[in-house]
Amino acid sequence: MKYFLVLLVVLGIAGCNEEQATIKNVNTPLIAPSPPPEILCTTKIISDPPGARIEIDNDFKGDAPLEIQWYGARYQSEPNGRIFFTEEHEVKALPIYGGHFVQGKFFWSRHAGRPDEIPKTIFFDMRLGPSPKQYDVDITNK
């Protein structure tokens, strides 16, 4: 009789495991959302005065004015035709004349949560320098 009870308990446990396994193995395939198709975009980079050395992601690309191509994507949440960056990029303009300053722009992708639209033109005014006065901006409520 003992063996019969042990056998029932073992069969009952095995039956539960098998039943749980069949529940987990549902025959519906998991479909990951497909990424948006990539679109090749062109951006013109200009500087005033012309001739600033342009780097993108720390890689020299040429002297302004020049055109750069990179990939972007349209997202379903933005149906108005705008094209956004799919990767982060840092664009720097290095001065070629004394008294001018390094300029930079950073573009975010969707991975950062807030994608930037790919611009048609990027402009660098090489005479813009750092702010002469420091401002203390405190946004906390006291």
Secondary structure as UniProt FT lines:
FT   HELIX           2..24
FT   STRAND          38..48
FT   TURN            50..51
FT   STRAND          53..56
FT   TURN            57..58
FT   STRAND          59..63
FT   STRAND          66..73
FT   TURN            76..77
FT   TURN            79..80
FT   STRAND          84..85
FT   STRAND          89..94
FT   TURN            98..99
FT   STRAND          103..107
FT   HELIX           110..112
FT   STRAND          121..125
FT   TURN            126..127
//
